[in-house]
Amino acid sequence: MFDIFGETLVLLAFAAFFAGFIDAIAGGGGLVTIPALLLAGFSPIEALGTNKLQGLFGSGSSVIAYAAKGHVDLRAQLPWALLSFLASIGGAALATILPGAVLETILPLLLIGIAVYFALKPDMDDLDRIRRISPALFGFTVVPLIGFYDGAFGPGTGSFFMIAFVAFAGFGVLKATAHTKLLNFSSNVGGFLAFALAGAVVWKAGLVMGAAQFAGARLGASLAMKNGAKLIKPLLVITCIALAIKLLTEDGNPIGAYIGL
């Protein structure tokens, strides 16, 4: 098992705090924490597993903050949270047979599309719009699909939930953010359990980072509720673009190699 030193642990805690802050507003916290874990010397599987553990604290903190202010009804959303949880377990269990290269190719394009959608959509604010599909259809199709993706791959899950709530459920940006955190927390739990059973979690680092994530997410959620779409929209666009660039510049990404990144 990976042995981690105090100085490295402090740096990882700072990275987790910042990731929690960003993730509570726009998602994409893994953009910060996974590279930090890899740079600290974690193996890829340990980085993914430990990231799931510490991410639970951040997403859980966000859920508590948003629910306390009435932005999400936990009881009403419990069935969809359960579906997200179960789908994530399935995704993590089947991760080894999924076409990872295909996902790595398509994902950056999807993230850029989300960024363009949020950047150019003129009526993007905190007001609810017309619902395009029924809650039941949304819950039984969109939620498990994204939950499965989170368990199998992960990056961009929060952004996918966000655009689904805005585009299909007709939610305003702040309401979409609050509901995204609940479903993302549920899928994090499912993915974490799968990684924990596989022995891929470094508990010391995950718990320390988790405490920092909790604090950062609390601050981020507070600012998001105070500023609403004025803060969430631009940060979401920036986060999606940054995550897309990171994925495109990774070794082996065919699109990144084609365009010379």
N, C-alpha and C positions, 0 to 999 in steps of 0.2 A: 504494500500500500504506500502511496506517495507520502513522504515526510515533508512537512512544510514548516518553515522558520518564521519567527515572530515578525521580522521586518517585511517579509513578503505578505504575511497575513494582514498587516496594517494597510499595505498598498491595495490588496484585494478588497479590504473593507471600504476604502475610499472609492474604488471603482464601483462597488455594489451600491453605495449611497447614491452616486450619480446615476447609476443605471435605474435604481428605484424611482428617483425623481423623474427621469425621462419617461420611464415605462408607465407611471401613473397618469401621465398626461397624454402621451401619444403612442405608447407601446415601443418595442424595439430595445428593451433593456439588455437582451442577450447580445446585441451589437457591441456592448461595452464589456459585459462580464465573460463571455466565452473567449474572446481574444485575450483578456487579462489572465484567465485561468491557463490557457495554452502557453502564454509567455512565462507564467510562473513555473512551468514544467510539468503540468498535468498532461496525461495521455488524453487523446480525443474523447474516449469513452468516459473517463473520469471527469473531464471538463463538462461534458453533456449532463452526466448524472449529478454532479455537484451543483451545476447551474440550475437544475430543476429544484433541488433542495432550497437553495438560497432564494430562488424566484418565488417560491411559495410564500415567503415572508412579505415580499414586496406586493405581490398581487393580493394577498390576504389583507395587508394593511390598506390597500386602495379600496377593497370591497367594504371594509369596516367604515372607512371615512365617507364613502359615497352613500352607503346605506344609512348611516347615522344622520345624514342631511336629507334623507328621503328621496334620493335620486334613483334608487333601485329597490324594488320590493322583493326581498330575498325569498319569501315563501312562495310568491307567484312564479318566480323564476327557477325554483328548485328542480322541477322536472327537466328543464333544459340543461341545467347545471349537471344533473345526473347523466344525461345523454352525452354531454361533452366529456365527462369523466370516463365513462365506459368506452367511448370511441377512442379516446387518447390511449387507454390501455391496449386496445386492439391495434392502434397505429404503432405503438412502441414494440408490441410483440411481433408485428410483421415487418418491422423496419429493415430486417436483414434481407428480405426478398423484394423490397420495393425498388423500382428503377431509379436509384439515386441520381444518376447522371442526367436523367430527364428532368427531375425536379430542380437540380442545380442550374439547368439551362433555362427553364421556364420561369423560375421564381423571380429573378431580377426584372424580367419584363413585366410581370404582374405587379411588382412593387412600384415600378416607374409608372405603370398605368394608374395605380391607386393615387400616387402623388399628383399626377396630372388631373385626375378626377377631382380631388379635393382642392387643388389650386385654381381650377377654372370654373368649378360649379358656382354660379353667382349667388344662389340662395342658401349658402352653407352657413347656418347660424344655429342658435339653440332652440328654435321652434320646431315642433313636430310637423311632419308633412303627411301626405297621403300614403297609407300603407299599401304596398304593391302585392303582397302575398299574405295569407292568413297566418296568425301566430302559430297554429298547429303545423302548417306546411313549413314555415320557417324553422320551427323547433325540430322537426323530424327529418329535415334535409340539410339545411345550411349548418346548423349547430353540430351534428355529428361529423359532417364532412370536414369542417375546420378543426374540430377536436381530434379527429383521426390524423389529420395533417400534423397537428402539434406533437402528437406522440411519435409520429414517424420521422419528422424532420425538424419543425419548430420555428425557424426564423420568419418573422413577419406575421405570426398568428394574430397578434393584437390588431394589426392593421387590417387583416382580412375580416376579423369580427367587426371592426369599426365600419368598414365600407358596407358590410352586409346589413348592419343595423340601420345605417343611413339610407342606403339604396333600396332595400327591400322592406324593412320594417317601418320606414318613414320617421325614424327617430331624429331629434335634433342632436347636434354634435356632443353636448355635455351628457345628455341621457344615453347616447350611444356609447360614450366612453365609460360611464358607470356600469352599464350592462356588459360591456366587453370585459371588464376586469373580473366580474363574477364568473363568466364562462371560461376565461383564460385561467383563473385560479383553479377551476375544476379540472381542466385539461392538464394543468401543471401537476395536480395531485396524482392523476392517473399515470402520467409519464414518470413521475418521481417513483411511484411504487414499482413500476417495471424495472427502472434502473437500480433501485435499492435491492430488489430481489436478485439482480444480476451481480451485486457487489461492486457497483460502479460509482459509489458515492463516497467522497472524502468528507467525513462528518465534521471534523474540526473546522475546516475551511468553510464548509457550507453553512454551519451554524453562526460563525462569526460574520460572514458576509450577509447572512439572513437578517441579523440584527441591524446591520447598516442599511440593508434594503428596506426594512420596515420603516426606519426613520426617513429615508429619502422619499419613499412612496407617500408617506403621510404628508410631507411638505409639498410634493408635486400635486397630490389630489386636492390639497387646500387651495393652491394657486389656480388649479384648473376650475374648481367650483367658483372661485372669485372672479375669474376673467372669462370663463366659458370659451366660446368659439374663437375669440380674439387671440387666445393663447394656443388652444389645442390645434386649430387648423394649420398655422404655419409650422408648428413644431412637428406635426404629423407628416407634412410634406417633406421637411428636411430629413426626418428620420427615415422615411421610405427611400429617399434618394441615396442617403448615406449607406443604408443597408444594401441597396441594389449595387452600388459601386463596390462595396466590400465583397459581395458575392461574385461580381464580374471579374475582380482582380485576383481571386483565388486561383491557385494552380489547378489546371485541368478544366476550367470553365471554357467551353468551346466558343461562346459568344465573346467573352473577354479576350480570348486569344485571337479571334477573327478581327476584332477592332483594334487590337494592339495594346490592350490594358495589361 
